[in-house]
Amino acid sequence: MEKKYQIFISSTYEDLKEERRKVQDTILSMYQFPIGMEMFSAADEEQWEIIQETIDSSDYYVLIIGHRYGSVIENGEYAGISYTQKEFRYALDKQIPILAFLIDSSVAVIPEKMEQNISKRRKLDAFIEEVKKGRTVQWWTSEEDLATKVMNSLNKQFARGKRPGWVRANGLKLEETQAELIEISKENRRLREENEILKKSIGQRKPKFEVKFNDKDYISSKYKNISVNDIEADFMPITSEYLKDAGLEGKIPQEDIDNYNSSLPSEKEMREYLDKYKIFRGTKCNKIPFVVKIRNIGNCKANDINIQIHMPVGMEVFNKVMLEELKEPKAPETLENPINAFYNKSYLGAVTASLGNPLDISRGIKAYNISALTNSFSINNDEEIKDNCLNIWNRSMIHTGEYESREYYMVPLESGKYEMEVRIVCEEFVEEDIQKFEIIVE
């Protein structure tokens, strides 16, 4: 008999009105029942009881997260968190299947839809990490993209048929159904008893993953020291001692020197630039090629597998295309070095006018954005680099099944010991499996 399912939609409201309406219309077009906060006054504790009952009676919980955290509860057990986060934790506690959809970082932020309060931004980031823990989430870029992904995810859940749903009462033969339920209850009791006996004899069946990097449990490499002293020297301030040693004392206006020194980048800006430059120089001589091999060594098939390989601080991950597209970082902008200007004017004259100044310490460096390269790069629909993390998806893996990734490269900023974290989730896991791997760069 055909079932209809009730889907609870949870999100902040004002900034996601159109997205909620699109999702509601999509669920209605599927001939299912959407329900959400439009029916309630979330600030009213009496209404919270109704929300609880509604979530209890729902078959699925759809969570949509944008750029706002929402109103914060001031009093009671849930004081300090938003109403959306409160609903999420309640659905999680009641074991309602949660389908989470997070706005992609590539989506342009509309100021009025962005969280302005710094404290709330931090709470939003923490909430997103809480949602991502132990489950696979999906990233949406528009109303249509969100609605499509919600529809596909729900259809996939419906196909499993594990939720009770709703059935028209006039389609049931109550007396016959009651008798069948009694027999089913007896059979269910018998099967549970047999199941307990089987569990004791063969143990719990579940997948287990073995992860190897280049067929090893660790990664080791030799490090070639990368110096950026020549780059750093180009941004040193001009001191009176230097002018005296160079025989330039009194020859260059102090105002020009002060203006030039004031235009030099801050220590933080300089460190960020040098770190990028070290990565640029180190990619060719210090890149560590690796291939990820994953085996299911458990005793049953795994479904909907997601492996997240988080690079440690001080280590960047690339693929071949990213390395080929890597360009020199753009140098911080400064005023013209007055010493160079002095030499140009005094000695080079017309030669420098035609050939350029060979003593000029400013560098004509190509535009470069390493954060853009390492932030998000998709190889195809089963492997992706995002936020310095390599993500691998696999629909299923049988017992003794194997998966081998494409070749990637990790680039250390310096020698030392690193710890890489691998997080694995699949449909059969109650919580994610976390494995740690040592990287030794001598």
N, C-alpha and C positions, 0 to 999 in steps of 0.2 A: 504494500500500500504506500502511495506517494506521501512523503513527509514535507512539511514546511518548517523552515528554521528561523528562529529569532536571533537577530544579530544586534548586539549592543555597540553603539558607536561612541567612542570616548575621545575628547580632544579639548583644547582651549576653544572658545567659542567665537569671539568677535573677529579674530584674525583668520579664522578658517571656515567662515560661514559658507562661502561658495564651494569650497572643497567638500564640506559635510553634505551640502545639498546634492552635489554631483554623485557622491558615494551612496546617499539615500536613494536617489533616482535609479542608480545602477542596481542596487539590491532589490528595489521594487520591480525593475524590469526582469529580474530573475525569478519573480513571483515568490519572494521571501519577505520577512518582516524586519525592517530596520527600526531601531528604537534608540533614543539618546536623550541628552540633557535638555532638549527643547521642551520636554514634558515636565521638567522639574525646576525647582529653585534650589540650587546646590548649597546655598548658604543656610538653608533652613534644616536644622537637625532632624525635624520630623520627616521632611522630604528625603533625607538621607536613608531612612528606613525603607522608603519606597524604592529608592535607587538600589539598595541592597537586594530587595526582593526581586527587582527587575533583572539585575545581573544574575541572581540565583536561577531565574527561569529562562535565561538566555542560553543558546547553544554555543555561540561564539562571541568573542570580545575583540572588536577591531579598534586599535589604538592608532591615532594619527597625531604626529608631532611636527610642529612647524618651528618658528623662531621665537615663540613666546612660552613662558613657563605658566602663566596664569595666576589667578588669585590665590593667596596663601592663607591657610587655615590659622586662625589666631589662638584658639583655645582647644583643650581636650587632648585626647590620645594622639591625634594626627597633627597637632600644632606644629607649624613650621614648614609643611609641605603643601603642595597645591591640591585642588580638588581632583584634577585629572590623575595625579600620582596616587591619591587616596583610592580612586576607583580602580586603578591598575593593580595596586597591592591587594585590594579586596578580591578582584577576579583571579589573581594569582593564587591567593589563599584558598579560594573555592575550586581551584583546578579547572577553571573555564578555559578552553583553548584560546590562546592569545595570538592574534595576527597583528604584528607591529609594522607601521609604515612611517619612516623618517624622511624629512625633507632633505634632498641632496645638497651638499655644500656648494655645488655649481650653480644653484638657483640664485638669481639676483635678489638681494634683500630689499624689501620695501620698508622705508623707515618706520611708517606707522604700524607695520606688522612685526617689528623687531622688538625684543625685550630691551628696554632702556636701563632698567635697574641692574647694576653690576652684581648685586647679591643674587638676584633672580637668574641672571645668566649663568652663574656658577651652579645654582640649583638645577637649572635646565641641563647643563652638561652632565651633572651627577645623575640626573634622572635618565638621560639617554644611555649612560653606561649601565645603569641598573636594568633598563629594558633589554639591552643587547646581551646581557649575561645569560647564558644558558639557552639561547634561542637564536634562530636565524631571522634577521629583520630585512625589510626591503626598503630601497631608497626611491622616492618619487620626485619628479621634476615639474609636474603640472597637474591641473585638475583631471585631465583626460588620462594621463599616465597613472595617476593615483587610482582612478576608478577602474582602469583596466587591470591593474595589479591586484586590487581588492577582489574583483570578480574572478580572476584566475585562481587566486589563493582560496577563495571560498568554494569554488567548484572542485578544487582538489580535495578540500576537507569534506565536502558533501559526498564525494565518491567513496570515501572511506566508510561512511555511514555509521560512525561510532557515537554520534550524539542522538538523544531521544527524539528531538523535533516535535512537531505537532501533526496530528491526524484528525480529520473530520469525524466527529462522534457518530454521525448517521451511517458511516461506512463500516462500523464495527458490529459484530454479533456478540453482544455482551455476555450472554450465558455460555456460549461456546468458548469465547475468549477467556472467561474466568476459569473454566475447566482446563483449558490449555495451559493457562498460567500456573495452575496448581501442579500439573504434570511437569511443566518446565522447571518449576521451583524444585521439585524432587530431583529431577535430572541434574539440575545445576548443583544441588548439594552433593550428589554422588560424584559429579565431575570434579568439584572442588576437593573432595577427599582424595580422589585419585591423583589430582594435580599435586597435592601436598606430598603424597608418597613419591611421585616422580621427581619432584624438586629435591627431596632428600637423597634420591638415588643418583641423579645425574647433575644436580646443581643447576643454578639459574643460567638460561641461555641468553647471551648477549654478545654483541660484537666487541672486539678489542683491537686497537690500532697500534701498529709498530711503524714508527717514522724514522727514516734514515736520510742522512745528507751525504751524497756521494758514497752510499753503501756503508756509512759509518755512523756511530752514535755521537760524534763530535766533529768539529771543524778546526783544522789547524793550518797556519800559513806563516810564512816569513814576511816581515815588514821592512820595506825600504823607506828610510826616513825621508820625509817630504819637507823641504825648507821653503818658507815664504818670507825669509828675511829681506830678500831683494825687493819684494813688494811692500813690506812693512816700512822699509827705509824711505820709500818714496813719499810717505805721509808723516815723516818726522817734523816737528816744529823747528823753525829757524831760531837759534839761540845766539846771544851776543858772543859766546865763546866760539861758536862755529864761524861767525863772521870775522872774528879776530884772527882765528887760525887760517882762514881763507884769504886774509888780506883785504876784506871787504868792509871793514869797520868804517862807518861814516859815509859810505858810498851809496847806501840804499836807504831811502826815507823810512824812518821808524814806523810811520803810519802804514806804509805798504806791508811791512813785516807783520805788524799787529793784525791787519785785515786778513792777511794770508793765514796766519796761525789760527785766527778765529773761525776761518772757513773749513779747517780740518775736521774730519769726522770724529764723533765721540768714541770713547773706548769700546762701548757696546757695538756701535756701527762697524768699527774697524774689526772687532773680533768676529762678527757675523760674516763680514766680507772675506776675511782671511780663512775662516772655516770653509766657506764655499770654494775658495781658491784651492785649499788643500784637497778637498774632494775632487775638484777638477783635475789637479795635477796627479792625484793619487789613483785615479780610476784606471789608468793604463798599467802602472807598475805595481799597484797593490790590490787590484780587483781579485776577488776570490770566486771562481766559478763554482756553482753547485747545482745539483739536481735533487729534487725531493722525491723519495720513494715511499709510498704508503702501502702497507699490507694489513689486511683484516686477519688477525690471528685468533679471533674469538671463535665462538661456536655457533654463530648464526649470521645471516645476511644483515647488512647495514643499509639504511635508506636516508636520502636527503642529507648527505654528509657535507659539512663545511669545515675546512681546515684553515685557521688563521695563524700565519707565521709572523710574529711581531719582532721586528728588529730591535736590538738594544740601543740605548743612547750611545752615540758615537759611531754608529754603523748605518750605512745607507744601502738600500736594495735597488737594483736596476735590472732591466732586461736588455737584450742586444740592441733593440731599436732606441731605447732611452740613452744608451751609451753613445750610439752613433749621432744622436741629436744634441748631445751635451756640448755646450759652448762656454767660453770663458765668462765668468761673472762680471757684471758691470761695476766698474770702480766708483767709489764715492766721488761726488763732484766737489772740486775746490776752486778757489781763485787761482789765477796764474801765479806760479812761483816767481817772486820778485827777483831771485838770484838768476833764474833763467832769463827773465826779461832784461836784466842788467847785461848778461853776456850777449844776448841777442843784439841789444842796442850798441854795445861797445865793440864787439869783435866780429860777429857773423854778418851783419849788414845785409847786403843784397843776397848773399849765399843762402842765409836762413830763410829769406823771403821766398826763394824759389824751391829750396829743398826741405824746409822745415827745420826745427831746432833739434839736433841730436842729443842735446843735454836736457831736454824737457822731460821732467820726471812723470808728468801726467801720461796715462796710457790710453791709446785708442782701442778700447776693449769692446768686443761684441756684446750685444744684449744677452743676458743669461738669467734664467729663473729656475734654480734647482728645486725650489719648493713646488713649483708647478709640475715639474717632471716627476717628482717622487710623491706628489700628493695623490694623483689618481691616473692610472694608466692601465687600460684594459687590453689584454691580448686577445681574448675572445670571451665567450660566455661562461667559461669554466675556470679561468685563471685571471686574476686582476691584482695590480699593485695600487694600494690606496692608503694614504697617510703612513707611508713607510712600512706597510704591512702587506705581505703576499697572501692573497685569499685564493683558495682552491675549492671548487665545488664538484661534487660527484653525485649523480642521481642515486646510484646504488653500488654496493660492493659485496659480492658473495663471500662466504667463508673461504679463506685462502686466496681471495682476490687481491690484485695489485694495481697500483696506479703510479705512473711515473710522470713528473712534471717536465716542462721545458727547461732549458738551461737559464739560470739567473746568475747575477753577480752581486756579492756584498762587498762594500768598500769601507774599510775602517779608517777613522781619522788619525788613529795612532795605535801603537802596539799596546798589548795588555790582554787581560782575560775579560771576556764578555759572556753574558748569559742570554740566550735567545729563548723566547717563550712560544710554545705551540699550543693553541687552543682548538679542541675538536668537539663538534656537536653533531649529533645525528638524531633521527627520529626515535631510536631505541634508547637513547641516554636520558636519564632523569636530570642529570646535571653535566656540564661540560667537562671533558677530560683535558687536564692541563699537564703538558710535558715540558721539561726544561732541557736545553742543550748548551754545552760549553763551547765557546769559540776562543781558541788560543792563537793570538797573533804575536809572535816572538820578534 
